[in-house]
Amino acid sequence: MHVENIHERSLNASSEQVGKLIDSLASRHDLLWPHNSWPPMKFDRSLSIGAIGGHGPIRYLVEAYAPGQSVSFRFLGPKGFDGYHCFEILNTSNGSAVLRHTLRMAIHGRAIVTWPLIFRPMHNALIEDSLACAEASMGLPSTVLPWSLWVRLLRWVISGGRVRRQMTPNRSIQGGEPR
């Protein structure tokens, strides 16, 4: 079964400013990943081609990286996820930028059941939270989509009842550094 899942947010900012968000991934000053509510993105080294890591049970390898423009991750796990996900910047005619997250993969085995029931709703919530972080990091009002009851239940079960609540992002870039 083939999966294509795309999320994007138009940001009233230049592609250079939005590129700083991608470049900050998995760093000490990560401005894009919603690490206050979700497992942090971590790698065995700084963001670069060949870095191995992931978040929670999702494992991947940095397959391509164009600083300030895009990063692509090849899935290493869970079993049955064959494909990639990426963040990229699309320029618009009005000088703003669109931050897009794309996931494309073929699923097989157990993933035919776990993707639609567990991973897809969690992925969608996490990526929407990430895009809200992008808005906040640009000093823009954040569009926070509340987690569904199903996502809240999954998070409660997975955490053994010690789930972190959804948080509204409150950060911005000033002089290139987080506030």
C-alpha positions as CSV (number, residue, x, y, z in Angstrom):
1,M,0.0,0.0,0.0
2,H,1.3,3.5,-0.9
3,V,1.1,6.4,1.5
4,E,1.5,10.1,0.6
5,N,0.9,12.6,3.4
6,I,1.6,16.3,2.9
7,H,1.3,19.2,5.4
8,E,2.2,22.7,4.7
9,R,2.0,26.2,6.1
10,S,2.4,29.5,4.4
11,L,4.7,31.8,6.4
12,N,4.9,35.5,5.9
13,A,8.7,35.3,6.0
14,S,11.6,35.0,3.5
15,S,12.8,31.5,2.5
16,E,16.1,32.4,4.2
17,Q,14.3,33.0,7.5
18,V,12.3,29.8,7.2
19,G,15.5,27.9,6.2
20,K,16.9,28.7,9.6
21,L,14.1,26.6,11.1
22,I,15.1,23.5,9.0
23,D,18.8,24.1,9.9
24,S,18.0,24.1,13.6
25,L,16.4,20.6,13.6
26,A,17.7,18.4,16.4
27,S,20.0,21.1,17.7
28,R,20.1,22.6,21.2
29,H,18.2,25.6,19.7
30,D,15.6,23.6,17.6
31,L,13.0,26.1,16.4
32,L,10.9,23.7,14.3
33,W,10.4,20.5,16.3
34,P,7.6,20.5,19.0
35,H,9.9,18.9,21.6
36,N,7.8,20.2,24.5
37,S,5.0,17.9,23.6
38,W,6.6,15.1,21.5
39,P,9.7,13.0,21.7
40,P,12.7,15.1,20.6
41,M,14.4,14.5,17.2
42,K,17.9,13.3,17.9
43,F,20.8,12.2,15.7
44,D,24.2,10.5,16.3
45,R,25.8,13.8,15.1
46,S,24.7,17.2,13.9
47,L,22.2,17.5,11.1
48,S,24.1,16.3,8.1
49,I,23.9,13.6,5.4
50,G,24.4,10.2,6.9
51,A,23.3,11.2,10.4
52,I,21.2,8.4,12.0
53,G,18.5,8.9,14.6
54,G,14.8,9.7,14.8
55,H,12.1,10.5,17.3
56,G,10.4,8.0,19.6
57,P,10.0,4.6,17.8
58,I,10.6,6.2,14.4
59,R,14.1,5.7,13.1
60,Y,15.7,7.3,10.0
61,L,18.8,8.4,8.2
62,V,19.4,11.9,6.8
63,E,19.5,11.1,3.1
64,A,19.7,14.6,1.7
65,Y,20.3,18.0,3.2
66,A,20.5,21.3,1.4
67,P,21.2,23.9,4.2
68,G,18.5,26.6,4.4
69,Q,16.3,24.7,1.9
70,S,15.4,21.1,2.6
71,V,16.2,17.9,4.5
72,S,15.1,14.4,3.7
73,F,15.0,11.4,6.0
74,R,15.0,7.7,4.8
75,F,13.0,5.5,7.2
76,L,14.9,2.7,9.0
77,G,12.0,1.8,11.3
78,P,9.5,0.7,12.3
79,K,9.5,-2.4,10.2
80,G,7.1,-2.1,7.2
81,F,7.8,1.6,6.6
82,D,9.7,1.9,3.3
83,G,10.1,5.4,2.2
84,Y,11.0,8.9,3.4
85,H,9.8,12.1,4.9
86,C,11.1,15.6,4.3
87,F,10.8,19.3,5.1
88,E,11.3,21.7,2.3
89,I,10.7,25.4,1.5
90,L,8.7,26.5,-1.5
91,N,8.9,30.1,-2.6
92,T,5.8,32.0,-3.5
93,S,5.3,34.9,-6.0
94,N,4.5,37.3,-3.2
95,G,7.9,36.9,-1.4
96,S,6.6,34.7,1.4
97,A,7.6,31.0,1.8
98,V,5.7,27.8,2.3
99,L,7.1,25.2,4.7
100,R,6.1,21.7,3.5
101,H,6.4,18.3,5.1
102,T,6.0,15.4,2.8
103,L,5.9,11.7,3.8
104,R,5.9,9.1,1.0
105,M,6.3,5.4,1.7
106,A,5.1,1.9,0.9
107,I,3.8,0.1,3.9
108,H,3.6,-3.7,4.3
109,G,3.2,-6.3,7.0
110,R,2.0,-5.0,10.4
111,A,2.4,-1.4,9.2
112,I,-0.8,-1.9,7.1
113,V,-2.7,-1.9,10.4
114,T,-0.4,0.3,12.6
115,W,-0.1,3.2,10.1
116,P,-3.8,4.1,9.8
117,L,-4.7,3.3,13.4
118,I,-1.7,4.6,15.3
119,F,1.1,6.2,13.3
120,R,-1.0,8.4,10.9
121,P,-3.0,10.2,13.5
122,M,0.1,10.7,15.7
123,H,2.1,11.9,12.7
124,N,-0.5,14.3,11.6
125,A,-0.8,15.9,15.1
126,L,3.0,16.1,15.5
127,I,3.6,17.7,12.1
128,E,0.8,20.2,12.6
129,D,2.4,21.1,16.0
130,S,5.7,21.5,14.2
131,L,4.2,23.9,11.7
132,A,2.7,25.9,14.6
133,C,6.2,26.0,16.1
134,A,7.5,27.4,12.7
135,E,4.9,30.2,12.9
136,A,5.8,31.0,16.5
137,S,9.5,31.0,15.7
138,M,8.9,33.5,12.9
139,G,7.0,35.7,15.4
140,L,3.7,35.0,13.7
141,P,0.4,34.0,15.4
142,S,0.4,30.2,15.7
143,T,-2.3,28.1,14.2
144,V,-2.6,25.3,16.8
145,L,-4.9,22.4,15.8
146,P,-6.2,20.7,18.9
147,W,-5.4,17.0,19.2
148,S,-8.2,14.7,18.5
149,L,-9.7,12.5,21.2
150,W,-8.0,9.5,19.5
151,V,-4.6,11.2,19.6
152,R,-5.0,12.1,23.2
153,L,-6.0,8.5,24.0
154,L,-3.1,7.0,22.1
155,R,-0.7,9.4,23.8
156,W,-2.1,8.4,27.2
157,V,-1.8,4.7,26.5
158,I,1.7,4.9,25.0
159,S,3.0,7.0,27.9
160,G,1.4,4.8,30.6
161,G,-0.7,7.7,31.8
162,R,2.2,10.2,32.0
163,V,1.3,12.1,28.8
164,R,2.5,15.6,28.2
165,R,-0.2,18.1,27.2
166,Q,-0.4,19.9,24.0
167,M,1.4,23.2,24.3
168,T,1.0,26.5,22.4
169,P,4.4,27.4,21.0
170,N,5.9,30.6,22.4
171,R,9.3,31.3,20.8
172,S,10.7,33.5,18.1
173,I,13.9,34.2,16.3
174,Q,15.5,37.5,17.3
175,G,18.9,38.2,15.8
176,G,19.1,34.5,14.7
177,E,18.7,33.1,18.2
178,P,15.6,31.8,20.0
179,R,14.0,34.1,22.5
